[in-house]
Amino acid sequence: MLLKGKTALITGAGRGIGQSIAESFAREGCEVALSARSVDELEEVARKIEERGGVAHVLPCDLRNGEAVEKLVRDSIATLGGQIDLLINNAAYACFKPFEELSLEEWQTTLDVNLTACYHSIQAVLPAMKARKQGRIINISSVSGLKGIRNQTVYCASKFGLIGLTKALAIELREFGIGVSALCPGGVATRLTAENMPERNQDDWMTPEDIAHAALFMATQSDRTATDILHVRRFQGDPL
């Protein structure tokens, strides 16, 4: 098993990409802490993992609340035997509409979930990772963090910000043996994309399992290697 003996905290793990990453990691022997707002969804994911012999813990959290995110990390460290080897910042909020129609609340919620929650989770996990001089942080950004897309102004702003955070942190934390990377999917068939782009045909889009495969590659790299930004696009999509 590629992740035997490892532990991971995965946010947004109740469905979509987060669920697939959790299931993929657990199949490879990783003990996972699952977080999202919906307890029912998390418990269903945990049940599936445990049925296959994996170990999963349900730790619900509203990522818009900084103190709650910090508590989530503390509880995850305690639950996972005192360490988090892999932090997967995956939770996301999307609101696709023309910029002038965006409310301040929609703007703030997007930034709170997609960017500020990552600030809180990384701040909370770093002391333990630094003490052990090892760990990997994988931020799930998006193709929207690599190029501007019509009607996605605040989503792009949050995902571009996550790329900047990733790049700067990768430099800062290198001396402590901590790897920081961003995974940028484009065109994934999830509930989030279906709700925000109901007019788009997603028949040839990637699946959450495709993205989980990429995340597993990043999580299992040798300590001698680093992937700063991994852009995964659908085969029929346009390259950057």
Backbone hydrogen bonds, N-H to C=O, Kabsch-Sander energy under -0.5 kcal/mol:
donor,donor_aa,acceptor,acceptor_aa,energy
3,L,28,E,-2.4
4,K,1,M,-0.9
5,G,29,G,-1.0
6,K,3,L,-2.3
8,A,31,E,-2.1
9,L,86,L,-2.5
10,I,8,A,-0.5
10,I,33,A,-2.6
11,T,88,I,-2.2
12,G,35,S,-1.0
13,A,35,S,-2.3
15,R,12,G,-0.6
18,G,12,G,-0.5
18,G,15,R,-0.7
19,Q,15,R,-1.3
20,S,16,G,-2.2
21,I,17,I,-2.6
22,A,18,G,-2.4
23,E,19,Q,-2.5
24,S,20,S,-2.5
25,F,21,I,-2.9
26,A,22,A,-2.4
27,R,23,E,-1.9
28,E,24,S,-1.0
28,E,25,F,-0.7
29,G,26,A,-1.9
30,C,25,F,-2.2
31,E,6,K,-2.5
32,V,30,C,-0.5
32,V,55,V,-2.3
33,A,8,A,-3.0
34,L,32,V,-0.5
34,L,57,H,-3.5
35,S,10,I,-2.2
39,V,37,R,-0.8
42,L,38,S,-1.9
43,E,39,V,-2.8
44,E,40,D,-1.7
45,V,41,E,-2.1
46,A,42,L,-2.7
47,R,43,E,-2.2
48,K,44,E,-2.0
49,I,45,V,-2.2
50,E,46,A,-2.7
51,E,47,R,-2.2
52,R,48,K,-1.0
52,R,49,I,-0.6
53,G,50,E,-1.6
54,G,49,I,-2.5
57,H,32,V,-2.2
59,L,34,L,-3.1
59,L,57,H,-0.6
61,C,36,A,-2.2
63,L,61,C,-0.8
65,N,62,D,-2.0
66,G,64,R,-0.7
69,V,65,N,-2.0
70,E,66,G,-2.2
71,K,67,E,-2.1
72,L,68,A,-2.2
73,V,69,V,-2.1
74,R,70,E,-2.0
75,D,71,K,-3.0
76,S,72,L,-2.4
77,I,73,V,-2.6
78,A,74,R,-2.1
79,T,75,D,-2.7
80,L,76,S,-2.6
81,G,78,A,-1.0
82,G,77,I,-3.2
83,Q,77,I,-0.5
85,D,7,T,-0.7
86,L,7,T,-1.7
87,L,136,R,-2.5
88,I,9,L,-3.0
88,I,86,L,-0.6
89,N,87,L,-0.7
89,N,138,I,-1.8
90,N,88,I,-1.3
97,K,95,C,-0.7
97,K,151,N,-1.1
101,E,98,P,-1.6
102,L,98,P,-0.5
102,L,99,F,-1.6
107,W,103,S,-2.2
108,Q,104,L,-2.9
109,T,105,E,-2.7
110,T,106,E,-2.0
111,L,107,W,-2.0
112,D,108,Q,-2.9
113,V,109,T,-2.4
114,N,110,T,-2.6
115,L,111,L,-1.9
116,T,111,L,-2.8
117,A,112,D,-1.8
119,Y,115,L,-1.6
120,H,116,T,-2.1
121,S,117,A,-2.5
122,I,118,C,-2.6
123,Q,119,Y,-2.5
124,A,120,H,-2.0
125,V,121,S,-1.7
126,L,122,I,-1.8
129,M,125,V,-1.8
130,K,126,L,-3.4
131,A,127,P,-2.0
132,R,128,A,-1.5
133,K,129,M,-1.1
134,Q,129,M,-1.7
135,G,177,G,-0.7
136,R,85,D,-2.4
137,I,179,G,-3.0
138,I,87,L,-2.8
138,I,136,R,-0.5
139,N,137,I,-0.6
139,N,181,S,-3.0
140,I,89,N,-2.8
140,I,138,I,-0.6
141,S,139,N,-1.1
141,S,183,L,-1.9
143,V,185,P,-2.5
145,G,142,S,-2.0
146,L,143,V,-1.8
147,K,143,V,-1.3
152,Q,149,I,-1.8
156,C,152,Q,-3.5
157,A,153,T,-2.5
158,S,154,V,-2.3
159,K,155,Y,-2.4
160,F,156,C,-3.3
161,G,157,A,-2.0
162,L,158,S,-1.6
163,I,159,K,-1.6
164,G,160,F,-2.2
165,L,161,G,-2.6
166,T,162,L,-2.3
167,K,163,I,-2.7
168,A,164,G,-2.3
169,L,165,L,-2.5
170,A,166,T,-2.3
171,I,167,K,-1.1
172,E,168,A,-2.1
173,L,169,L,-2.9
174,R,170,A,-0.6
174,R,171,I,-0.5
176,F,173,L,-1.3
177,G,174,R,-1.9
178,I,173,L,-1.8
179,G,135,G,-2.4
179,G,177,G,-0.5
181,S,137,I,-2.6
182,A,228,D,-2.2
183,L,139,N,-2.4
184,C,182,A,-0.5
184,C,230,L,-3.4
186,G,232,V,-1.7
189,A,206,M,-3.1
190,T,188,V,-1.2
194,A,190,T,-2.2
195,E,191,R,-2.6
196,N,192,L,-1.7
197,M,193,T,-2.2
200,R,197,M,-1.9
202,Q,200,R,-0.6
205,W,202,Q,-1.5
206,M,187,G,-2.6
210,D,207,T,-0.8
211,I,207,T,-1.3
212,A,208,P,-2.2
213,H,209,E,-1.9
214,A,210,D,-1.3
215,A,211,I,-2.4
216,L,212,A,-2.4
217,F,213,H,-1.7
218,M,214,A,-2.0
219,A,215,A,-2.3
220,T,216,L,-1.4
221,Q,218,M,-0.7
225,T,222,S,-1.9
228,D,226,A,-0.6
230,L,182,A,-2.7
231,H,229,I,-0.6
232,V,184,C,-1.7
232,V,230,L,-0.7
233,R,231,H,-0.6
234,R,186,G,-0.6
237,G,234,R,-2.1
